[in-house]
Amino acid sequence: MIHSLQNWWALAGVELDYTDQPTALLTPEVAPQPAASPAPASVTKPEPEELVVPVPSEPLPAEYADFIDWLANANDLIEAKWSKQRVAPRGDLEPEIMTISALPEKNRHGEVNLFNSDNQKLLDRMLAAIGCDSQKSYSATISQSVPFDGRIDEQHWTTLKTRIFHHIGLVRPKRVICFGDLAAKIIFGEDLMSARKNKQFINYGSCKTEAIVTFHPRILIERPLFKAEAWKDLQMLTRISAP
């Protein structure tokens, strides 16, 4: 009998034994209405971004002697919160070559210098190879002290770039050698390997100074195979100095 009733309900069109929601069996079904198309959103043209010209965030002294004193003693330098040890640049004004590294070097006793003794000897030989007396060159670092972790946060790069350009403008070198990856990124916005491919130019005020990027002497001592590549970089300056 149960089987007969199930067949009867199936013939009547009943496909479910039960339903959770009550329904009116005699109410005609309402065909679903197509969803209304959303109203077209109004298109607003983006406002052009305002060109922001970087403004020096440091009070850069206009005279060389005042600038060097400021680097040595100012309490508002970025580096003041890193270390009390600062390294002063050295050399002659209007030199044939100005060398720039990102950071000073720290020796085994924790003292900082522009270059340690071995790296300075190699630098002297590099300059001699392109006909420059190292005693008549000028050496400086972008940062005057070494951060705790040996890195410079990218948020400081613009300020330090403005400062080193100001420094170059006061020194007025004929040519610049930039050492290392970090210095290349801060000054030229390129990593070491990209910046090495071509001769660079540093524009500051009315000055336009030719420059190259190459390996730091420390890297050349650690990896002598790079010396041949560094020589190729230096030859770009040799060609500049040729009559």
N, C-alpha and C positions, 0 to 999 in steps of 0.2 A: 504493500500500500504506500509506504514512504517513497519507494522508487517511482510509483505512478504519480504521486503529487509533485515530485521534483521535475518529472517530465512535463507535467501540466504547466508549472510555473515557467519552465524554460520556454515552452511554446508561447506563453503570454509575454515573453520578453524580459523576464526578471533574471538578471545575471548575477546578483549578489545575494548571499544568504542573509546579510544584515548590513547596516550602515551606522556609523557613529553619529551622523547628523540627521535630524528629522527632515523629511521632504514631503511636499504635497504632490501626490502621484497624479492628480487630475489637472494640475496647473501647467499650461503649455510652457515649453522651454523658450527662453528668450535668447535669441542669437547673440553671441558676444560681439560687442561693438569694437571696431578697430581703435587702437590707442591713438589719441590725438597727437599729431606731430608737434613737437615742442616749438615754441615761438622762436624765430631766428634771433640769436643773441646779437645785440648791437656791437658792431666792430669799432673798437677804439684804437686809434693809431698810437703806438707808444711814443711817449715824449722823448725827444733826443736827449741823450745824457750830456750833462754839462761837463765840459772839458776842465779837469782839475789839474792845475799846474802846481807841482810840488814846491813847497816853500821851505827853505832851510829851517830846520827845527832847532838848530844850534846857533848861538851868536858868534859867527866866524869873524875873528879879527882881520882887518884889512891889511895890516902890515906883518911882514914875515916874523920879526922878532916877537911881536905881540901874540901871533898865532902859535909859535913854538912854546911860549910861556903858558899860554892857555892850555895847550895839549898836556903840559907837564903838571899843571896845578889845579885846573878847573874841577869843581866838585859835581858839575852837572853833565859831565861826559857820560855816554852810555857805559863806558868801561869802568866807571867809578864804583859800580856795584859788583864788579867781577873780581877785581884785585887792586891792591894798593901799589903794586909794582907796574910802572909804566916804562916803556922804551922810547927814547927820543930819536927822531931821525938824525942822520948825520950826512955831511958832505958839502960840496960847494954849490952855490946858487948858479943858475944857468949852466948846468953841467952838460957834457956830451950825452950821458946816459943817466936816467933815474930808474932805479929798480924798486918795484913795489911787491910786497908779499901781503897776504891777508893778516897774518898773526906773527908776533915775535916768537922766538924759539926759547924753550925752557931747558936748562941743562940738568944734570943729575942732582945738583944741589938745590934746585928749585929757582935758580936765578934766571932772569929773562934777558935776552939780547936780540938784536936784529938777526944775527946768524951765529951759530956756534962756530968754533974755530975751524973744524973740518969743512963745514959748508962755506965759510968765508973764503978759505983757500981755493976751493973749487970755483966760487964766484969770481975771484980775482983772475983765475986762469980763463974763465969764460969771457970776461971782459977784455983781457989781453988778446984773446984769439980774434976779436973784431977790432983791434987797434985802439982800445980804450984803456987808459990808466985808471985803475980802480980808485986811486987816491984823488982823482978828479971827478969821480962819479958821486951820486947822491942816492942814499938808501932810505926807504921809509916803509912803514906797515900801515895797512888800512885801520886796524885796531891797535891801540897803544898798549894793550895788555891782553893776557890770555884768559878766556872764559874758563869756568870750572871744567867743562866737558870738552874744551877745545873746539866748540862750534859757535857760530854766530847766528842767532835766530833771524829768520828772513825778514821779520818785521823791522829790523834795524838796517837793512841793506840800503834803503834809499837815503837815510841820513848819513851813513858812512860813505856812500858814493858821492854825495854832495860835498862832504868834507874832503875826500881825497882829491876830487876835481879842483876844489879851492886850493888845496895844498900844491897841486901841480901848477896851477896858475901863478902861485907865489914863487915857486922854485924856477919855473920857466926852462925845463930841460929841452934839449933838441930831440931826444928820443926816449921812449919808455920801454922797459922790459917788465912784464907782469908775470909773476911766478905763481903757478898753482891753480887748482880748480876753483877754490873758493874765491880767490881774487878775480878770476876771469868771470865768474857768475855775478859778482857784485858790480864790477866795473863795466863789463860788456854785455851782461845778460846771457852769456853762453857758457857751456861747460868747457873744460880745458881742451878736449879733443876737437870740438867744433871751432873754438876761437883760434886755435893754432893754424887753421887752414889758410888764413889770409892775414895780411898786414892789417892792423887795426888803426883807428884814428880816435884821438881823444879831443873833444871840442869843449873848451871852457872859455867863456867870454870871447875875446878876440884871438885866442890861441887855438891852433890846430896842431896837435902833436902826434907824430907817427909812433906806433907802438907794435910790439909783438907779445904773444903769450907763449910761455914755454914751461917746462918742468922745473919745479923747485930743486935747488942743488941737493937737498936732502934726499929727494927721490932718485936723483942721478947717482948718488953714492949707494943707496940701497939697491938700485936696479941699473947697473952699468950699461945694459943693453939699450937703454933709452938715450944714452949720450949721443948716438948718431942722429937720433931724431931731434934732440935739442940743438945740435950743430946746424941742421937744416933750418930750424927756426931762426937762429942767430944770423945765418947768411942773408936773411931778408934785411937785416940792419946793415950788414956789410955792403949789400948792393946800394942801400940808401946813401952810405957815406962815400961811395965811389964817385970820382969826378965825372 
